């Protein structure tokens, strides 16, 4: 039986507010996963290079507005994503913009998705898949398995589950931290009707994302391992660098 998807809360940023906004900018070191678990069409070294930096700026307003701005360096260009959401009894995505530019400045991709005004009718707890790792920090140690919907594109939105595995020490560029390890994984019944028994048996073999969040507030994402996108996306290692 599927678990009902529920909205996330807004990230709880620390520090003083300015004009009602709290802001945080984090830098991540991005590299190919040293031991990839799957054979994917896209080579992460060709897409992202060997070791690059990505920045994630999170802004939370006292009135409930939430903005995330992500910038990823690519081997031959740059990818920028901006998320606008509102926290009103749970985080609802209003808009996602995504731009990809080549190294010479030519814009080759532009997306502008309005989640609340589109005629498709996305479920309430729907979040862009590539931004979910930076939103799950609001619930880094759920008492039981929870579900949300991961948006990949307008024709592919699927249910994903996330659950706490254990509290561990994780060491990276910023030192050693106590962290909550979360696994996030898709519901295979979006692709094939397995039923409850077969789904439980298949769970150890389901592609999953591993995410480590600070055990203490503000629960920054410290480390991410897995496909950066849906299953089949390049497998990456993201580590908090500064």
C-alpha positions, 0 to 999 in steps of 0.5 A, spaced: 500 500 500 502 506 497 504 511 503 500 518 501 505 524 499 505 529 504 508 536 503 515 538 506 516 544 511 521 550 509 528 550 511 529 553 518 535 557 516 539 560 522 542 567 523 539 574 523 534 576 518 534 582 513 528 585 511 524 579 513 529 574 509 534 569 512 539 567 507 544 562 506 549 560 501 553 553 501 558 551 496 559 543 494 564 540 491 561 535 485 565 529 482 563 523 479 561 517 484 567 513 485 564 507 485 558 507 480 552 502 481 549 503 474 551 503 467 548 510 465 548 513 458 551 519 460 558 520 463 558 524 469 566 526 467 563 528 460 557 532 463 560 535 469 568 534 469 572 531 474 571 536 480 567 542 480 564 547 484 556 548 485 553 553 489 546 553 493 543 559 495 537 559 500 532 564 502 526 564 507 522 570 508 518 571 514 511 571 510 513 564 508 516 565 501 522 560 499 527 561 494 533 557 492 538 558 486 542 553 484 548 554 479 552 548 477 558 548 473 558 544 467 564 541 463 562 546 457 558 551 460 553 552 466 546 550 469 542 555 473 536 553 477 531 557 481 525 555 485 520 559 488 515 556 493 511 558 499 510 555 505 503 555 507 501 549 512 507 546 508 511 547 502 508 548 495 512 550 489 510 556 485 515 556 479 522 553 477 526 556 472 532 552 468 537 555 464 543 552 460 549 556 457 555 554 453 562 556 455 561 561 450 555 564 453 550 561 448 543 559 451 541 552 449 536 550 454 530 555 457 525 552 462 519 556 465 515 551 469 509 554 473 506 549 478 500 552 480 497 555 474 499 549 469 493 545 466 496 539 468 494 539 475 500 536 479 499 533 486 500 538 492 507 535 494 510 535 488 518 538 488 523 538 482 527 532 483 534 535 482 532 540 488 529 535 493 536 533 496 536 541 498 529 541 501 529 534 505 533 538 510 527 540 513 525 533 515 532 530 516 530 524 521 523 522 519 520 517 525 517 513 519 518 512 511 515 518 508 513 520 501 513 526 496 512 526 488 519 528 484 518 532 478 522 530 472 518 533 467 511 535 465 510 528 463 514 524 468 512 525 475 513 519 480 512 518 487 519 517 491 520 515 498 525 517 504 527 514 510 532 515 516 537 509 516 541 511 522 546 517 525 553 516 523 559 521 523 561 523 516 567 526 514 568 531 508 572 538 506 569 541 512 571 536 517 567 531 521 560 532 523 554 528 526 549 526 521 543 523 519 543 518 513 537 518 509 535 514 503 531 516 498 528 511 492 522 511 487 516 507 487 517 501 482 509 501 481 510 507 477 513 503 472 511 496 473 505 493 478 509 489 483 504 489 489 506 490 496 510 483 497 514 483 491 515 491 492 518 489 499 522 483 496 525 488 491 527 494 496 534 492 497 535 492 489 532 499 488 536 504 485 537 509 491 540 516 493 544 516 499 543 523 503 547 525 509 544 531 513 547 535 519 544 532 525 543 539 529 540 545 526 540 548 520 541 541 518 545 542 512 546 537 506 553 535 507 553 529 502 549 526 497 551 520 493 547 517 487 544 519 480 543 527 480 536 526 477 532 520 475 535 513 475 539 513 469 542 520 470 549 521 471 551 518 478 555 524 482 558 525 489 556 532 492 560 534 498 559 540 502 565 544 501 564 551 504 
